Amino acid sequence: MHSTIREIRKTPEGIMKAQKAFEDFTTNHDFRLPREIVYTGCGSSHFLSQPLAMATTRLGGRGVALPCSELLYSREWYSIGNPEFLVAISRSGETTEAIKALKALDVPRFALTAYESTLSREADYALIVPAHEESVVMTHSFPAFYFAYLQLLLHSYGRETLDAGHVSSLTDDVLKNENHVREIVEGFDFRNVIFLGSGILYPIALEAMLKMKEMALFWSEAYPTFEVRHGFKSIADEGTLVVLLVNEPFDWHEKLTGEFQSQGARVLTVGRHDTGADYFIEIPELDELASPVLYLPIIQFLAYYKAVSRGLNPDNPRFLSKVVKW
C-alpha cells in the first residue's frame, strides 16, 4: 500500500494532533496574533498560506499571502501594507526559500511546521504540528496545519475555538467517500481536469490542481468559480472532468454545471448540495472558516486514484523531492 493513501486516511488523526499542538502552544506562550499578518510558503505551503490569510481578514484582521520567492525578491509590487507579523510555513522546516523569507521583514517571525527544524529555531515563535508524512506530497498535514493555526487565530481574536473532536469526526465521515472517488476515476478516463472554487475554497482548488500534477503528472487547471466562463472554459470538452467545490450553491452554480455539460464535460460537485452534476459528493455542514479541512481529502483521493490508474507511484513523483533546498 502506498504511503500517500495511508496518510490521506490519517486526516482525522491529524486534526487531533493539530488540537494538541494548539493547546501546547497556548499553554507555553502568553501570546495573541496581531491583526496585520503576512503569510508565506512554497508550493502547497503557499496554497495553505492563502486560506490562512483569508481567515485572518474574515475575522477582522488583514492577511496577505505571498510565495516565499515573491516576498524575497519582488515584494515591492505587492500591497503588503505595514505588517506586524510574518508567518512562514514549511512542512519540513528546511525549505531554502522559507528559511530565507523568514528574515525578509523586520517584524516578529512565526514558523508553522511539522518538526523542530531550522525554521522553528530561527523564528520568534513556532507552532509545531507533528502530522508527519513519508510521501513527497503534502496530504493530511495540510488540513492539520490549517486547523491548528485557525484555532490560534480564533483564540487570538477573542472568538470561540472549534470542537476538534467534532471536526475530526466529520473528516472521518468525508473519508467514507474514498470508494466513490475511485469509482469516478475508474469509470471516466478524463484527459484533463478543472478545479473551481470561490472565496476560501479557491486556494483549495489551487491545491487540488497541484496534487493532480504532483501525484498523477496530469494536466489540471484551477480558477475562481465563475471566472472560468471568461475564456478559460474553452479547454473543456468530452474528455474533461470539472470539479466544483462549493459550500452553498445557488442558481449560478447550476447554470455553470449545465454550461460545462453542454460542452460535453462531466461535472463533479463537492459541497453541501448538488448542482445537477454528473457526480456529487456531499460535505457535512461546518463553520465556513473550517470547511477546507473537509474538502481536502476528496481532492487528494482524486489525485491519488488518477495516479494509480496511470500506473504511477504517487509516493515518489518524478523530479520532486520531499525537502526543496538550494
Secondary structure as the mmCIF struct_conf table of DSSP 4:
data_model
#
loop_
_struct_conf.conf_type_id
_struct_conf.id
_struct_conf.beg_label_comp_id
_struct_conf.beg_label_asym_id
_struct_conf.beg_label_seq_id
_struct_conf.end_label_comp_id
_struct_conf.end_label_asym_id
_struct_conf.end_label_seq_id
HELX_RH_AL_P HELX_RH_AL_P1 SER A 3 ILE A 8
TURN_TY1_P TURN_TY1_P1 ARG A 9 LYS A 10
HELX_RH_AL_P HELX_RH_AL_P2 THR A 11 ASN A 28
BEND BEND1 ARG A 35 ARG A 35
STRN STRN1 GLU A 36 GLY A 41
BEND BEND2 CYS A 42 CYS A 42
TURN_TY1_P TURN_TY1_P2 GLY A 43 GLY A 43
HELX_RH_AL_P HELX_RH_AL_P3 SER A 44 ARG A 58
TURN_TY1_P TURN_TY1_P3 LEU A 59 GLY A 60
BEND BEND3 GLY A 61 GLY A 61
STRN STRN2 ARG A 62 PRO A 67
HELX_RH_AL_P HELX_RH_AL_P4 CYS A 68 TYR A 73
HELX_RH_3T_P HELX_RH_3T_P1 ARG A 75 TRP A 77
BEND BEND4 TYR A 78 TYR A 78
BEND BEND5 ASN A 82 ASN A 82
BEND BEND6 GLU A 84 GLU A 84
STRN STRN3 PHE A 85 SER A 90
BEND BEND7 ARG A 91 GLY A 93
HELX_RH_AL_P HELX_RH_AL_P5 THR A 96 ALA A 101
TURN_TY1_P TURN_TY1_P4 LEU A 102 LYS A 103
BEND BEND8 ALA A 104 VAL A 107
STRN STRN4 ARG A 109 THR A 113
BEND BEND9 ALA A 114 GLU A 116
HELX_RH_AL_P HELX_RH_AL_P6 THR A 118 GLU A 122
BEND BEND10 ALA A 123 ASP A 124
STRN STRN5 TYR A 125 ILE A 128
BEND BEND11 GLU A 134 VAL A 137
BEND BEND12 THR A 139 THR A 139
TURN_TY1_P TURN_TY1_P5 HIS A 140 HIS A 140
HELX_RH_AL_P HELX_RH_AL_P7 SER A 141 SER A 156
TURN_TY1_P TURN_TY1_P6 TYR A 157 GLY A 158
HELX_LH_PP_P HELX_LH_PP_P1 ARG A 159 LEU A 162
HELX_RH_AL_P HELX_RH_AL_P8 ALA A 164 LEU A 175
TURN_TY1_P TURN_TY1_P7 LYS A 176 ASN A 177
HELX_RH_AL_P HELX_RH_AL_P9 GLU A 178 GLY A 187
BEND BEND13 ARG A 191 ARG A 191
STRN STRN6 ASN A 192 GLY A 197
HELX_RH_3T_P HELX_RH_3T_P2 GLY A 199 LEU A 201
HELX_RH_AL_P HELX_RH_AL_P10 TYR A 202 ALA A 216
STRN STRN7 SER A 220 PRO A 224
HELX_RH_3T_P HELX_RH_3T_P3 THR A 225 ARG A 229
TURN_TY1_P TURN_TY1_P8 HIS A 230 GLY A 231
HELX_RH_3T_P HELX_RH_3T_P4 PHE A 232 ILE A 235
BEND BEND14 ASP A 237 ASP A 237
TURN_TY1_P TURN_TY1_P9 GLU A 238 GLY A 239
STRN STRN8 THR A 240 VAL A 246
BEND BEND15 ASN A 247 GLU A 248
HELX_RH_AL_P HELX_RH_AL_P11 ASP A 251 SER A 262
TURN_TY1_P TURN_TY1_P10 GLN A 263 GLY A 264
STRN STRN9 ARG A 266 GLY A 271
BEND BEND16 ARG A 272 HIS A 273
BEND BEND17 GLY A 276 GLY A 276
BEND BEND18 ASP A 278 ASP A 278
STRN STRN10 TYR A 279 GLU A 282
HELX_RH_3T_P HELX_RH_3T_P5 GLU A 288 ALA A 290
TURN_TY1_P TURN_TY1_P11 SER A 291 SER A 291
HELX_RH_AL_P HELX_RH_AL_P12 PRO A 292 SER A 309
TURN_TY1_P TURN_TY1_P12 ARG A 310 GLY A 311
TURN_TY1_P TURN_TY1_P13 PRO A 314 ASP A 315
BEND BEND19 ASN A 316 ASN A 316
TURN_TY1_P TURN_TY1_P14 ARG A 318 PHE A 319
BEND BEND20 LYS A 322 VAL A 323
#
